Amino acid sequence: PAWAPPAAAEQIWNEFSKEESTDEATIQKSFIRHATKTLARSSYNMDQFAAYQATAHSVRDHLIDRWNATQHCHSVKDPKRVYYMSLEFLIGRTLDNALLNLNLKDHYKRAIGGIGFTIEDLVDEEVDAALGNGGLGRLAACFMDSLATLDYPAWGYGIRYEYGIFQQKLVDGYQTEYPDYWLTFGNPWEIQRLDVSYDVRFRGYVEKYVDVSGQTRYRWEGGEKVVAVANDYPIPGFQTKNCINIRLWSSKPKKEFDFASFNEGNYDKSVEEQKAAENITSVLYPNDNHMVGKVLRLKQQYFFVSATLQDIIRRFKKTSRPWSEFPQQVSIQLNDTHPTLSIVELQRILIDEEGLTWDEAWDIVTHTYSYTNHTVLPEALEKWAVPLISDLLPRHMMIIFELNLYFLQRVEKLFPGDRDRLRRMSVIEEGHPQYVRMAHLAAIGSHHVNGVAELHSELVKTTIFADFVEFFGKEKFVNVTNGVTPRRWLHQANPGLSTLISEKLGGTAWLKDLSQLDKIKAFADDVGFQNRFMDIKYKNKIRLAEYVKDVTGVTLSPDALFDVQCKRLHEYKRQHMNIFGVIHRYEKLKSMSKAELEKVVPRVVIFAGKAAPGYYTAKLIIKLITSVANVVNADPQTSEYLKLIFIPNYNVSVAEILIPASDLSQHISTAGTEASGTSNMKFVLNGGLILGTVDGANIEIGEEVGKDNIFFFGALTAEVEDIRHHQMYHNVAMDAKLQGVIKSIQSGRYGDSVIFEPLLGTLRSDYYLLSKDFTPYLEAMERVDAAFKNKSAWAKKCITAAASMGKFSSDRSIQDYAKRIWKITPVPTTEEFA
Ligand code: NTF
């Protein structure tokens, strides 16, 4: 039975558990208490990092008080909750974000200033929590901010990787990877919960038996067990008491030590098991939009799924409701197919451990789960070899075969004799070995499947899930366009612009209702406002130029057009088209007369992004960019007109400097390949314009900002297949300007060109349509240059575009999910719990 304070002590508990006040002296007292007691430092033994830690611990106290209040409130009210399961949360830094969300920034600024530190310096001491690859992981982090801000009863579940996405350094212009051990100096934002832990089984065998009522049943026995321990990461909402939680699991050995081996003198063997268990949550797999079928990755997935479901079920069981009510209490969102084994695991628990019939269990499962698809690229769709799953999770493999059989029997009933359809729809891909198609499993086990932008959701319905739409009906397949949190991506990253908007809109309410931004359109023609708006942009460009000077040594002029492409390196995102365009521009500059040069718009082209360590072509694109940069930046003839920068180690913190400083950003994926993109939204929200293809969320951004305020170019999705076919079978000549660029590379101007041959070789089949799109791309660039020359007209475009971004708040995405898919309502943490 749970402990409760004796009546006489209740008063004491209430009094002393209250959140601390936020006056200057109390903050200073809290800072010094943490510096001296938590960190064992003193006034003569302090440095900036210790000051950051003390501040973080002090802020954390506020988070925990609110977290406790929120949990108490939710356990009393017991509403339906949503569980957002994601193998990635790309959070970045927490201190500045927490201060702003709690509305304590100014308080801490003054209090910390009084102690002798500058809050901005302390904010810079924090290392990023980089537990994700790119857009998918950052989306999960934005969604947590919105869930907290909108008071939804929600939990995030993930893995506490000890190594986040690798750190990228450039050595001789090549990407080299270094481990991201982000926990070296501890992590003040997490609360380790050694009391919240679960066993997770792997391997073993399946036993068939007859139970007391004569039913044939199965149980999974034997094998090896590891322990999952919870680490809680509080997520405060903006201007609300509500503070939700991301629960991150770390793996620990079940038995501390193998004493038998130890006593035999076999020390190595005795620690082997321990190490193996800890390995599970060691490292984040660094692939974006690409599947690599490593056993350890499958172990991570099941480990995560098993611990999370045990935790959810424990919470559900507290209220002793019948199992049939599970879907009314629990909604589970699968962030891509990575947590799909959860569907099989819940079915297993219900039939093997809870004694439900198959049909009862399957009914509960399919009313609990929903699945977000984030890509239609074939190489990114997860499939796991059947022998691998059979070995690691024998009972799950049985259940997958069984549910697939029942599913295909239903397909056969609806489409008798259509054997090709059965082959296409099966969860099992036939071959040697067989594979489990995780997307099919996720779609069959979920009540809703959503894409992440309108075009993408249409593609989901007409390509990978076309047969499933015919079978289940189209209502199951919906769109929820992605969004970004305006708190981090405007209020925090661009305080100048946030302040200007608040001044014009009379307060900060717009940060919780981004549709209010619309009212800023009224100032688009106001020259005074244009000047203030562009002055903020200018200062952000100076801030970026200082950063670039610091990390690369190159000096940039903030008067130039800042042209940015920062995202994971991938052929489908076409950074190579961008660098080929830069080469074309450079060659053209070299051929110009003085008089011609004077009319040129000076440009700074900035790249940033990581390539998967095993992705050879993507790494070669980085080498080409850095090689061209070496030549261009050293050329006095063109230096006024063109600079080229590759910022190393792109991460959330770098994005916060880069995005507010961009005049133009490039989102130039081959049409139909970029599911949504989310940085495109951030750039426009911060007063930059997009040069982009008709792809992903670019399309919806274009609809909102208007065609005059976005630079579109390139082949359309519907044309891509025919163009590929035509290129393949009709000896189509390569675009002449692209040929010129290739000649320039092959001339050796950017160093020994043989190293680039494998990259240039990809242009032969040209799957991503660089040749087709190159001239339209360069023409769009000319439109950009022409537009940038008219300062006032450019400012008007930027203001109008930014003010049109109301739709792209992740608050809107979350409300969409909550109402249409999760069926949950807000539960604000009321005063009696605080
Ligand atoms: C990514 N998908 C897409 O490539 C982006 O377009 C999209 O914005 C984000 O998801 C968020 O929805 C993936 O990372 C994955 F894993 F699906 F390949």
Boltz pocket constraint, residues with backbone or C-beta under 6 A from the ligand:
constraints:
  - pocket:
      binder: B
      contacts: [[A, 134], [A, 135], [A, 136], [A, 139], [A, 288], [A, 289], [A, 290], [A, 336], [A, 373], [A, 374], [A, 375], [A, 380], [A, 452], [A, 482], [A, 673], [A, 674], [A, 675], [A, 676], [A, 677], [A, 678], [A, 696]]
      max_distance: 6.0
